[in-house]
Amino acid sequence: VGCVARDLAGKVAAGTSTGGIFDKFPGRVGDSPLPGCGTYADDAGAVACTANGEAIIRIVMAKTALEWVRARFHPM
């Protein structure tokens, strides 16, 4: 589950929680607690990801998505 929010001053924030995966390896860390991977926010916007955590971690998906927005790629 992910969410993004903007306050009255225009500041943004992102948050992500995870239900985890069934039969995960002991000690496995998901993408949600890794800044830039499953959750990221800066002056360009905010991103909360959900899907396959391993793939999200490999490409640092949330931060990469905002870099594309900053480069003027349309998010849709």
C-alpha positions as MATLAB code, in Angstrom:
seq = 'VGCVARDLAGKVAAGTSTGGIFDKFPGRVGDSPLPGCGTYADDAGAVACTANGEAIIRIVMAKTALEWVRARFHPM';
ca = [
       0.000    0.000    0.000;
       1.386    3.393   -0.924;
       0.299    6.995   -0.693;
       1.496   10.442   -1.613;
       0.275   13.679   -0.071;
       0.689   17.411   -0.589;
       0.139   19.953    2.173;
      -1.303   23.454    1.826;
       2.191   24.872    1.286;
       2.755   22.500   -1.660;
       5.256   20.236    0.104;
       4.956   16.560   -0.809;
       5.561   13.340    1.083;
       5.367    9.646    0.220;
       4.780    6.568    2.333;
       4.695    2.880    1.565;
       3.891   -0.174    3.659;
       4.166   -3.782    2.635;
       2.472   -7.020    3.415;
       5.685   -8.778    2.478;
       5.894  -11.926    0.403;
       5.077  -15.506    1.282;
       8.086  -17.751    2.063;
      10.583  -14.884    1.967;
      14.210  -15.584    2.777;
      15.249  -14.908    6.401;
      16.650  -11.413    6.743;
      15.194  -10.238    3.428;
      14.673   -6.472    3.314;
      11.948   -5.270    0.983;
      11.869   -2.151   -1.147;
       9.573   -0.112    1.157;
      12.173    0.861    3.797;
      14.850    1.655    1.188;
      14.714    5.376    0.299;
      14.633    5.861   -3.435;
      13.422    2.355   -4.143;
       9.849    1.897   -2.964;
       9.328    5.408   -1.604;
      10.766    8.784   -2.529;
       9.821   12.467   -2.414;
      11.621   15.662   -3.363;
      10.803   19.024   -4.965;
       9.815   17.308   -8.257;
       7.102   15.193   -6.641;
       6.450   12.056   -4.630;
       6.340    8.363   -5.542;
       5.092    5.272   -3.687;
       5.641    1.951   -5.452;
       4.068   -1.433   -5.076;
       4.849   -4.620   -6.995;
       7.844   -6.951   -7.163;
      10.279   -5.530   -4.620;
      13.375   -7.132   -6.117;
      12.780   -5.415   -9.456;
      11.976   -2.107   -7.732;
      15.250   -2.251   -5.765;
      17.375   -3.047   -8.838;
      16.320    0.096  -10.697;
      15.764    2.361   -7.651;
      12.322    2.865   -9.160;
      10.817    5.701   -7.115;
      13.816    8.025   -7.486;
      14.261    7.069  -11.136;
      10.609    7.908  -11.841;
      11.096   11.398  -10.406;
      14.280   11.874  -12.430;
      12.204   11.173  -15.566;
       9.569   13.692  -14.436;
      12.323   16.248  -13.835;
      13.578   15.578  -17.408;
      10.014   16.377  -18.567;
       8.926   12.846  -19.460;
       5.205   12.540  -18.896;
       4.405    9.987  -16.127;
       1.576    8.398  -18.133;
];
